[in-house]
Amino acid sequence: MKRAVQADIGLALVAIIWGTGYIAISWALDGSLPPLYLLAVRFIIAFALLALILNKKLRAITKEMLIAGLVSGFLLFAAFALQTLGLLYTSVSNNAFITAVNVVIVPFLYWILSRQRPDLFSFSACFITLAGIALLSLDGVNAVNKGDLLTLGCAFLFACHIVAIGHYTRKHDPALLTLLQLGFAGLFSTAGSWVLESPPETISIKAAGSVLYLAVFSTLICFLLQTICQKYSTSTKTAIILCSEALFGSLFAVMLLSEKLTVQMVMGATLIFVAVIIAETKLSFLTPFYRDRQEGKDA
């Protein structure tokens, strides 16, 4: 199996795990955990575990790698922070949809920075993905508010993070880069929590279990997988695959939270599936069909 295909399968696994993360986050926040405190704990636990795993490689960290970790870690923290602040002023559905706008921003950012124009299939897949996420997330159209603008900033920062990781993984060890970005994201989250929040007086067992799940699976495993897989995939394709987390989030909400499955959700899921197929295959499977038709006409 080609590395590019393995990378895309790995990114799909990231999207599936992040889909379950919506439920874990809701359980953790219901346990009275402040948002930035939650981010700080999940990033620090993930950093500590990965540091134990990579302890023999830590001497290989260079100044350039530290800078790469600082940049990607700050983008990661800032994106999550704006997303959390946006939730204070807008609906969860609007927040989820606007965050997913990063799938459209990524190819243009990549174009500006690399001067390599993504092909028509990539552009088409991005906008089809956005339409699918709109069907999954939005329930009516509301006036734009402060929360929507904050979330749009979050989408831009997530797009910057994806492009930055795509750039840095071609120069640095993906595992060490993941370690550094998690560490810096944890430091920024801790500082923000100290300034803006008060630590919780008690933490329920359910909330603690949710934080542990988020730290190990949604943070450590997912960001390590994303960083490694992006070494063998494009930033645009990465954005499209990762945005399918909205699809998996909806599916898990139906299965575990007893939310209602609607025709609109099925339509949105179908569009996202079509977009992934376009991005993966560039519709190359249609070439024999058109060739056979043309040969039939010529005969």
Phi and psi in degrees as a GROMACS rama.xvg file:
@    title "Ramachandran Plot"
@    xaxis  label "Phi"
@    yaxis  label "Psi"
@TYPE xy
-64.9925  149.352  LYS-2
-61.5643  -34.9518  ARG-3
-62.7619  -40.022  ALA-4
-68.4692  -42.6337  VAL-5
-60.4207  -39.4599  GLN-6
-63.727  -42.912  ALA-7
-67.4944  -35.2588  ASP-8
-65.14  -40.5164  ILE-9
-62.8101  -41.1165  GLY-10
-66.4192  -35.89  LEU-11
-64.1774  -38.1595  ALA-12
-63.8348  -39.0024  LEU-13
-58.5577  -46.3814  VAL-14
-61.5395  -38.9508  ALA-15
-64.6724  -46.4894  ILE-16
-65.27  -41.9325  ILE-17
-63.1359  -29.8185  TRP-18
-62.3166  -38.5877  GLY-19
-71.9922  -23.0223  THR-20
-63.6353  -28.3442  GLY-21
-58.2215  -40.5034  TYR-22
-69.3708  -43.9965  ILE-23
-62.0314  -39.9724  ALA-24
-64.4318  -42.5336  ILE-25
-63.1711  -39.2586  SER-26
-67.7441  -38.5971  TRP-27
-67.9801  -43.3056  ALA-28
-69.2281  -33.1855  LEU-29
-65.1933  -22.1603  ASP-30
-85.5602  20.1437  GLY-31
68.4568  28.5429  SER-32
-88.087  124.434  LEU-33
-62.2814  145.771  PRO-34
-57.4654  -49.412  PRO-35
-69.166  -32.3787  LEU-36
-63.1119  -42.8423  TYR-37
-60.8034  -44.8947  LEU-38
-61.1966  -44.9755  LEU-39
-59.7841  -46.53  ALA-40
-65.099  -44.8737  VAL-41
-66.254  -38.6017  ARG-42
-70.2979  -40.8229  PHE-43
-68.7751  -42.0218  ILE-44
-62.41  -45.7265  ILE-45
-61.5256  -42.2365  ALA-46
-61.3681  -46.6227  PHE-47
-62.453  -43.1438  ALA-48
-65.2599  -43.39  LEU-49
-68.8481  -33.8569  LEU-50
-63.9092  -37.798  ALA-51
-64.6282  -40.2567  LEU-52
-67.9248  -38.6921  ILE-53
-100.184  17.7595  LEU-54
-55.7369  -31.9092  ASN-55
-77.7713  -12.9894  LYS-56
-101.761  -4.27869  LYS-57
-62.2185  -28.8112  LEU-58
-67.4267  -15.6914  ARG-59
-82.1112  -4.30732  ALA-60
-68.4531  129.973  ILE-61
-111.617  170.933  THR-62
-61.4781  -42.0367  LYS-63
-63.207  -37.7362  GLU-64
-68.3743  -36.8838  MET-65
-61.2142  -42.5358  LEU-66
-63.7333  -43.3078  ILE-67
-61.1079  -42.1187  ALA-68
-65.5814  -38.7875  GLY-69
-62.9429  -46.5967  LEU-70
-64.3344  -51.3449  VAL-71
-67.2841  -34.8854  SER-72
-66.9208  -40.5425  GLY-73
-65.4005  -43.4371  PHE-74
-60.5609  -40.4842  LEU-75
-63.4762  -49.3866  LEU-76
-62.0631  -48.1191  PHE-77
-62.6068  -38.5626  ALA-78
-64.0815  -47.7451  ALA-79
-63.7249  -38.8767  PHE-80
-64.6313  -45.8862  ALA-81
-65.2005  -36.7012  LEU-82
-62.5961  -42.1469  GLN-83
-67.2094  -43.7576  THR-84
-64.2137  -37.9513  LEU-85
-60.0288  -34.6882  GLY-86
-64.3605  -20.482  LEU-87
-71.5798  -20.7902  LEU-88
-123.466  -5.74134  TYR-89
-137.588  173.432  THR-90
-78.4131  160.234  SER-91
-61.7144  -40.6926  VAL-92
-64.2515  -44.6138  SER-93
-62.4278  -41.1712  ASN-94
-61.4091  -44.0344  ASN-95
-65.6989  -43.0174  ALA-96
-67.2114  -48.6774  PHE-97
-65.8208  -36.1381  ILE-98
-57.6624  -39.2  THR-99
-71.5464  -8.38505  ALA-100
-60.8743  -17.9412  VAL-101
-57.139  -24.4262  ASN-102
-65.3424  -26.415  VAL-103
-87.7619  -30.9586  VAL-104
-71.5023  -38.1126  ILE-105
-53.9196  -51.5718  VAL-106
-62.6419  -32.6126  PRO-107
-72.8629  -39.1361  PHE-108
-61.2463  -46.1422  LEU-109
-60.9258  -40.1837  TYR-110
-61.8305  -45.2125  TRP-111
-65.1239  -44.3992  ILE-112
-78.5058  -38.9128  LEU-113
-98.3255  -15.3907  SER-114
61.2978  25.2574  ARG-115
-113.828  112.783  GLN-116
-75.8258  123.233  ARG-117
-61.7925  151.494  PRO-118
-76.4915  171.979  ASP-119
-61.3516  -34.4939  LEU-120
-63.6869  -40.9747  PHE-121
-65.3562  -45.6281  SER-122
-60.5981  -45.5028  PHE-123
-61.9255  -44.6981  SER-124
-62.0853  -37.1919  ALA-125
-61.7844  -47.9655  CYS-126
-72.2167  -33.0802  PHE-127
-66.1313  -40.3652  ILE-128
-59.2976  -45.4954  THR-129
-60.367  -41.2977  LEU-130
-64.2071  -40.3227  ALA-131
-64.6215  -41.6702  GLY-132
-67.6907  -33.5549  ILE-133
-60.5402  -43.3406  ALA-134
-66.3282  -35.7543  LEU-135
-72.7452  -35.2312  LEU-136
-101.543  -38.6716  SER-137
-90.3992  139.586  LEU-138
-130.068  76.8022  ASP-139
97.8251  163.027  GLY-140
-111.474  126.928  VAL-141
-115.168  163.166  ASN-142
-65.3587  147.373  ALA-143
-67.8  132.213  VAL-144
-125.434  -177.426  ASN-145
-60.4722  -37.9172  LYS-146
-63.7144  -37.2513  GLY-147
-64.6287  -39.9997  ASP-148
-67.9363  -39.7647  LEU-149
-62.7475  -41.0585  LEU-150
-68.5269  -33.4175  THR-151
-63.2687  -38.5972  LEU-152
-61.4828  -39.0078  GLY-153
-60.8715  -44.5201  CYS-154
-60.6956  -41.9161  ALA-155
-62.9076  -41.3439  PHE-156
-69.6794  -37.1429  LEU-157
-63.8653  -38.418  PHE-158
-63.6852  -42.6112  ALA-159
-61.4032  -39.325  CYS-160
-63.6714  -44.7054  HIS-161
-61.2161  -45.0143  ILE-162
-66.2877  -40.0447  VAL-163
-63.4654  -44.2438  ALA-164
-63.4377  -41.6584  ILE-165
-58.9668  -35.4274  GLY-166
-75.7261  -47.2883  HIS-167
-72.227  -31.5655  TYR-168
-68.2922  -16.156  THR-169
-81.2715  -8.40375  ARG-170
-118.011  -26.081  LYS-171
-127.703  161.771  HIS-172
-62.8473  120.993  ASP-173
-58.5477  -39.0141  PRO-174
-65.867  -46.2666  ALA-175
-67.3291  -36.334  LEU-176
-63.5344  -40.2751  LEU-177
-61.9614  -45.2228  THR-178
-56.4101  -47.9377  LEU-179
-67.176  -42.517  LEU-180
-66.9957  -36.1  GLN-181
-66.0544  -40.7183  LEU-182
-63.5515  -46.6564  GLY-183
-68.0214  -38.4645  PHE-184
-62.3826  -38.0312  ALA-185
-64.4459  -40.7609  GLY-186
-64.299  -46.5348  LEU-187
-63.6147  -41.1543  PHE-188
-65.1763  -40.7443  SER-189
-63.0696  -44.735  THR-190
-61.6381  -44.0583  ALA-191
-63.4966  -38.3963  GLY-192
-66.4602  -41.665  SER-193
-60.8302  -38.1236  TRP-194
-78.9247  -39.4037  VAL-195
-106.334  -16.3424  LEU-196
-131.909  167.375  GLU-197
-112.82  139.371  SER-198
-64.5937  148.151  PRO-199
-67.1019  145.03  PRO-200
-72.2149  -39.0682  GLU-201
-139.293  154.517  THR-202
-127.361  123.901  ILE-203
-70.6543  159.801  SER-204
-60.965  -39.5975  ILE-205
-63.2013  -43.0006  LYS-206
-66.6501  -41.1482  ALA-207
-63.585  -42.5066  ALA-208
-63.4345  -37.5949  GLY-209
-65.7259  -41.6965  SER-210
-63.9397  -41.7425  VAL-211
-63.5361  -41.1913  LEU-212
-62.4769  -45.799  TYR-213
-62.0722  -40.1563  LEU-214
-67.7025  -45.9258  ALA-215
-79.1403  -49.2257  VAL-216
-90.5844  -57.5307  PHE-217
-71.6498  -19.001  SER-218
-111.777  -66.5276  THR-219
-59.5796  -59.278  LEU-220
-66.5568  -44.7198  ILE-221
-67.1305  -46.4561  CYS-222
-72.1953  -30.4548  PHE-223
-66.1353  -45.3333  LEU-224
-62.39  -45.2274  LEU-225
-59.1665  -46.2896  GLN-226
-64.8726  -41.8157  THR-227
-68.3197  -45.3116  ILE-228
-67.8441  -33.1014  CYS-229
-66.6225  -16.6388  GLN-230
-64.1019  -25.1763  LYS-231
-118.99  14.2899  TYR-232
-134.84  170.87  SER-233
-92.825  158.683  THR-234
-63.5435  -39.7257  SER-235
-64.9953  -46.9445  THR-236
-64.5057  -37.5163  LYS-237
-58.9771  -46.2161  THR-238
-61.4999  -42.0867  ALA-239
-63.735  -47.0999  ILE-240
-66.4578  -44.122  ILE-241
-65.8758  -30.8719  LEU-242
-69.1793  -12.8177  CYS-243
-69.8506  -4.51662  SER-244
-59.1408  -30.108  GLU-245
-62.6673  -38.5685  ALA-246
-64.0107  -49.331  LEU-247
-68.4909  -33.5138  PHE-248
-61.4625  -41.6867  GLY-249
-65.9589  -41.7873  SER-250
-63.3191  -43.9712  LEU-251
-69.174  -32.487  PHE-252
-64.8637  -37.9305  ALA-253
-66.2849  -42.9338  VAL-254
-75.8595  -40.2409  MET-255
-104.324  -25.0096  LEU-256
-111.539  6.67812  LEU-257
60.1758  30.0761  SER-258
-73.9196  154.649  GLU-259
-80.2777  133.737  LYS-260
-85.6237  122.542  LEU-261
-114.083  164.029  THR-262
-61.2417  -38.1633  VAL-263
-60.6937  -40.0773  GLN-264
-65.6227  -40.9038  MET-265
-63.0921  -41.9222  VAL-266
-63.1229  -42.9618  MET-267
-62.9712  -42.922  GLY-268
-62.3827  -39.9502  ALA-269
-63.1865  -43.2923  THR-270
-62.8574  -41.8083  LEU-271
-63.9644  -41.7243  ILE-272
-60.9907  -44.0719  PHE-273
-61.8475  -41.5567  VAL-274
-63.0112  -42.1162  ALA-275
-63.8206  -41.2863  VAL-276
-61.3545  -42.9517  ILE-277
-62.9887  -45.4856  ILE-278
-65.0977  -37.8271  ALA-279
-75.5553  -44.7241  GLU-280
-102.999  -18.7319  THR-281
52.8814  29.6491  LYS-282
59.4745  28.234  LEU-283
-64.8762  -24.0025  SER-284
-68.2647  -14.2289  PHE-285
-84.0396  -15.1009  LEU-286
-58.553  -47.2761  THR-287
-61.4241  -35.2695  PRO-288
-62.3399  -48.0052  PHE-289
-68.4837  -35.5497  TYR-290
-65.4173  -41.319  ARG-291
-64.702  -39.2704  ASP-292
-65.2698  -41.3473  ARG-293
-66.6203  -40.3926  GLN-294
-65.2149  -34.2796  GLU-295
-66.0077  -38.145  GLY-296
-67.8913  -41.6112  LYS-297
-65.9652  -32.7435  ASP-298
